[in-house]
Amino acid sequence: MKFQRHEHAYRPHQQQDSGFIDELPYKSEKGFVSIVGAGPGDPDLMTMAAHKRIALADIVVYDRLVSQRILDLIPSSALRFYVGKRCGMPSLNQESINAILKDCGQKGYRAVRLKGGDPFVFGRGGEEALALKAAHIEFEVIPGITAALGCSSSALIPLTHRKLARSVTFVTGNVVSGALPAWSSLIAQGQTLVCYMGLEKSLDIQKGLLQAGLRSSTPVAIIGKGCSPEQEVYTFQLSQMNQIAEQLRGLSPALMIIGEVVSIRQQLVDVAKEYVQDEHLAWLL
């Protein structure tokens, strides 16, 4: 099945106009907002709590990284509101999203703020929770599998491995600016580096790591559309990072893993190919 962007998957009753929340009638005196992690895209990888909150929702406010398979779980009675962000494209700012969530709670709705991965890992879930607290709206946070954990496992790359990596660091390419003093803390021996949203900053990341002393032969993996039937995995050396990333522009969502643990993948793939029998599991390889 061809991957579809969520922006084009609206049902007839869906509304994008940010003013539609203002037009909704009050439902009850007390609303509740669930900030829910949708995980890396596979409904089977969501928590039971996440499934339950979606099933009971009056309104679902969701991001671009929530897969269509998860959106299909939203009951037809629930209103959907898309607030996704994409680099270089117009989108609602965080203050507007906070206002939408507060309006949902103040008007007495059971709202689900559905976010890809985990709400508190590069998801601005903390900002939304603080906004709800300031507005005296009750809320909860339902954790999800963050992309680094889901994608690394589905790509058969352990983030830690005895004698190769004893620690792992998550960074986001959105704030990586090539500030060289920071790189030295990210390349310690026995450390794995996972970079979210790093394709657009691949040259800065590559230069920063090389100038800080990381070997040019360090293994790197780029995982696109992880934990889905469309998953793509590319492995190469750090010296090739920008060249490969340039060829993969537009691959989204994408994650980079940098470190010796990437070398384990090929060993596991070779073994896994001997044992995977079920046709529906073949996409893992």
N, C-alpha and C positions, 0 to 999 in steps of 0.2 A: 504494500500500500504506500503510495507516494506521501511524503511528509507534507503537511499543510500548515501554513502559518495561521496562528490562532486568530489574527486580525480579520481573517476572511471566513470565519466559522460561526458567524452569528446566526441565531435563530430569529424568526420574524419579530418576536417580542422584545429582543434585546435593544438597548438604547445606549448610545455612546455620549450623548449630550450630558455634560457634567451637571446640568441643571435639573436632570430628571429626578434626582434625589430630593430636591427642594419641593417637587410637585407631589411626592408621595404623601398619603395621609398618615396620620399617627396611628399606629397599630395598638400600642399599649403604653403604659407608663414607664416600663422598664425594659430596655433592650440589652443585648449581650453580643459581644464581638469575640469570635474565635479566630486568632491568628494561627493559621494552619500551614504546616510544611507539607507540600505535595510530593516531596522527594524528587528523584531524578527523572521521573516521567512515566514509569511503569506503575499502573494502579496496584499491582501485587506488592509493590515495595512501599506503599503507604501504610501507616499504622491503622489499626482498627478504629482508634479514636478519630482519625482524620476522615475515614469513611463515614462514621456516624455523624460527625458535624456537618458534612456536606449533605447527607441525606435529610437532615432536619433544617437546613438553611432556608431563610426567606429571601436573602440576597447574598450573592457571591461576588466578591470584588477580587478579580484575578489578574495575574501577571502574564507576560508573554511566554515565559518558560514553563507554564503549566500545559501539559500535553493535551491533545484532543481526546485521547482515551480517558483522561481524568475529567475533562470537561463533560464528557458524555455521562458521567456519574451524577451530574447536577440534576435534581428533579425538575421536571417541566414547569412546576409551579413556582420555582424560584426565579427571581430576576437576576440577570447577569450584568456585571459592569466591568468592562475591560480598562485597565489602567497600565498596560505594559509599556516598558521603556525599551528603546532600541537605539544604539549609538548612531548619532547623525540624523535622527528622525524626530519630529515634534512629538511631545508626549506631555502628560500631566506632570507637574512638579510634585515633590513630596508633600508640600504643604496642602496642595489640593487633595491629594489622596487621604491625608490625615483628616481633612474636613469632611470628606465623604464618609469615612468610617465613623466619625463623631455624629454626623447627621443620622446614620443608620441606627446607632445606639440610642440617640436622643429621641428618635421616633418610635422606639419600641420594637425594632426588628431583631431577629436572630441573624446576624451577619457573619459570614465567613470571609476572612481575608486570606485568600488562597495564594501561596507563594511557592515557586519552584524551590526544591532543595529544602534547607532548614531556614526558618524565618530569622534566626539570629546569627547566621553565617553569610555575610555580605548580602543580606536581604532587607536591611533597614527595619527589621521587625522591632528592634529596640526603640527606634524613633516613634513608630506607630504606637507601641505600648505606652510610651511616655505621654504621647498626645492624648490617648484615651484616659490615662490616669488623671491628667490635668483637667479633663472634662468630666471627671467623676463617673465614667462609664465602666461597668464591669467587663472584664475580658479574661481570656486565658490564652496560653501559647501551647500549641500542639507541635512537638518536634517532628522533623522529617529527616530523611537521609540526605545529607549534603552531597553535592556533585562530586567532590573529591573522593568520598568514600564509595558512592555508588559506581562512578565511572571507573575508578581504579580496580575495583573488584570485577566488574563486568569485562574489563579489558585484560584481566589476569595479571595485574601489576600490583604486588603488595607494597603498601606505602612504608612499612617497616619490615625489616628482614634481618635475622641474626647474621652478624659479620658484615652487613652491607649498610643498614640504616637503623639507627636507634631513636631517631626523632623525625618529625615531619612539621613543616611550616606551610600555612596557607597564606597566600598574598593575592591581591587583586591587581590586574593590569591597568585598571582605571586610575590608580594613583601612583603607579611605578613611573618615575620621571628620570631615571638614570642617576639618581643621587648616589654617587659611588660609595660614600662612607657606609651606607645602609647595606650594601651588598655583602660585605665581609661577614656579617652576622648570619647570612642566608646560605653560605657555602661551606659551613663547617663539615669536616669529615664525618661520614656516617649520618648525613642529614638528607632528607628528601624535600624538595621544594615543589609545591603545587600552586600553579598560577591560574586563577579564574580570570576570564575575559582578557586573555593575554595576546590574542592574535594581532590586534591592532597595534600593540606596543612591542612586537617581537624584536625589532631592531634594538630598541632601548634595553630590553631585557638581556638580549644576547651580548651587547656591548658591555653592559654593567657587570654581568657575571664573568665574562672573559677578562675584563680589566681588573676585577677583584681577585683573579687568580684561579678561577674554576677551569679545569682542563677542557680543551676544545673537543676532546673525544668523549666527554660526559654524555651518557645516553639521555635522550629526550623522547617523550611521547606526546602526541597531540591526539586527543580523543574528541570526536565530534558526535553529537546526538547520542550520547552515552545512555546505556540501559534501554535502548530501543532497537527494533528490528533494522533501523537504518544506521546503527552505530558504525563509525569509521575510526580506525586506529592507525596512526602513522608513527613509526619509530625511526630515529636517526640520531646523529651526533649534534652536540651544541654548535659546532662550527657551521652546520647546515640550517640552523633554526630559522633565520630570517628568510632564506631562500624557500624553504618548505612552507613557511607560514604565508608568504606572499602568494603561493600557488593555492592556498586554502582559504583565501579571503572570501568571506561570505558564509563559511561553514559555521553554523550556529545552532545550538550552543556548543562551545568548544572549551576544552580544558587542557592545560599543559602540565606534564609531570616531568621533573628534572632530577636525575639522580641515578645511582648505580642500580637501584631496584628495577628500573625499566628493563634491564637485561634479563630479568627473570621471566618476562613475558614469553619469549620464544620457547623457552624450555617447557613452560606450562601449556602453551598452545600445541606443541608437538605431542605431548602426552594426551591432552584433552581430545585431540582429533581421533585418537584410537578408541576412546570410550564413549563419545557423544553419539547416541543412537537416535534419539528423538528428533524428528525433523524440526520441531518448533524451537529446539535449542541451538540449531546450527548457526544462527546469527551471532552467537557469542564468539565464534571463531572467525 
